[in-house]
Amino acid sequence: EVFIKHLRGPLFFGYTSEFSALTKQIPATASDVILRMGRVPYVDQSGVYAIEDTILQLNQGGINVHIVGLRKQPKYMLERIKIIPELIPETEVYDTFEECINSLNTQVKDRY
């Protein structure tokens, strides 16, 4: 089961608690989470740490995280503290949703 989360607007101090609540929304049956970040123009340091904490929680629960549509500044911030590639491999960061879905389809076939 794949859970898709659309993020809209900057991810900064005032929004981090809402983002951190993401893990509570994910069903126990989920195997993958897609974070659609094409509408996130800016991430500050608190936003980066909220993303890192969420990804760590998801990974500990055996859930794979994929990112779609990452813009320049948020990508720089995630790479700067090594969320990409240490928590999310570069192969799981996609330009388009279609690329992500195609990759997931292949991965699911390989798993089963």
C-alpha positions as CSV (number, residue, x, y, z in Angstrom):
1,E,0.0,0.0,0.0
2,V,1.3,3.4,-1.0
3,F,0.5,6.6,1.0
4,I,0.8,9.9,-0.9
5,K,1.3,13.2,1.0
6,H,1.1,16.5,-0.9
7,L,3.0,19.3,0.7
8,R,2.0,22.8,-0.2
9,G,3.9,26.0,0.7
10,P,7.1,26.6,2.6
11,L,8.1,24.2,5.4
12,F,9.3,26.4,8.2
13,F,9.1,26.8,11.9
14,G,5.3,27.5,12.1
15,Y,4.4,24.5,10.0
16,T,6.7,21.8,11.3
17,S,4.3,20.4,13.9
18,E,1.7,19.8,11.3
19,F,4.2,18.1,9.1
20,S,5.4,15.9,11.9
21,A,1.9,14.7,12.5
22,L,2.2,13.0,9.1
23,T,3.3,9.7,10.6
24,K,0.0,9.4,12.5
25,Q,-1.9,9.6,9.3
26,I,-0.2,6.7,7.6
27,P,-2.0,3.4,7.8
28,A,-0.2,0.4,9.4
29,T,-0.4,-1.4,6.1
30,A,1.6,1.2,4.2
31,S,4.9,0.0,2.7
32,D,5.8,3.2,0.9
33,V,5.2,6.9,1.3
34,I,5.5,9.4,-1.5
35,L,6.2,13.0,-0.5
36,R,5.1,15.3,-3.3
37,M,7.1,18.5,-2.7
38,G,6.7,20.3,-6.0
39,R,4.8,23.1,-4.2
40,V,7.4,23.6,-1.5
41,P,9.5,26.5,-2.5
42,Y,11.4,26.9,0.8
43,V,12.5,24.8,3.8
44,D,14.2,26.3,6.8
45,Q,16.3,24.5,9.3
46,S,13.4,23.5,11.6
47,G,11.6,22.2,8.5
48,V,14.7,20.1,7.6
49,Y,14.8,18.6,11.1
50,A,11.0,17.8,10.9
51,I,11.5,16.0,7.6
52,E,14.5,14.1,9.0
53,D,12.6,13.0,12.1
54,T,9.6,11.9,10.1
55,I,11.7,9.9,7.6
56,L,13.6,8.2,10.5
57,Q,10.3,7.2,12.1
58,L,8.9,5.9,8.8
59,N,12.1,4.0,8.1
60,Q,12.1,2.4,11.5
61,G,8.6,1.2,10.8
62,G,9.8,-0.4,7.6
63,I,8.2,2.2,5.4
64,N,10.2,3.4,2.3
65,V,10.1,7.1,1.6
66,H,10.2,8.6,-1.9
67,I,10.3,12.3,-2.8
68,V,8.8,13.8,-6.0
69,G,9.2,17.3,-7.5
70,L,11.9,18.5,-5.1
71,R,12.8,22.2,-5.9
72,K,16.2,23.7,-5.8
73,Q,16.3,25.2,-2.3
74,P,14.7,22.3,-0.4
75,K,16.9,19.9,-2.3
76,Y,20.0,21.9,-1.2
77,M,18.8,21.8,2.4
78,L,18.2,18.1,2.4
79,E,21.5,17.4,0.8
80,R,23.4,19.7,3.2
81,I,22.6,17.6,6.2
82,K,22.7,14.4,4.2
83,I,19.1,13.4,4.4
84,I,19.8,12.8,0.7
85,P,21.5,10.3,0.2
86,E,21.8,8.8,3.7
87,L,18.1,8.5,4.6
88,I,16.7,8.7,1.1
89,P,18.9,7.5,-1.7
90,E,19.1,9.7,-4.7
91,T,17.4,6.9,-6.7
92,E,14.3,7.6,-4.6
93,V,14.1,11.3,-5.5
94,Y,12.1,11.8,-8.7
95,D,11.4,14.8,-10.9
96,T,7.8,13.6,-11.8
97,F,5.1,11.6,-10.1
98,E,5.0,9.3,-13.2
99,E,8.7,8.4,-12.8
100,C,8.1,7.6,-9.1
101,I,5.0,5.4,-9.9
102,N,6.9,3.5,-12.6
103,S,9.8,2.9,-10.3
104,L,7.4,1.7,-7.5
105,N,5.7,-0.7,-9.9
106,T,9.0,-2.2,-10.8
107,Q,10.1,-2.4,-7.1
108,V,6.8,-4.1,-6.1
109,K,7.2,-6.7,-8.8
110,D,10.8,-7.3,-7.5
111,R,9.6,-7.7,-3.9
112,Y,7.0,-10.3,-4.8
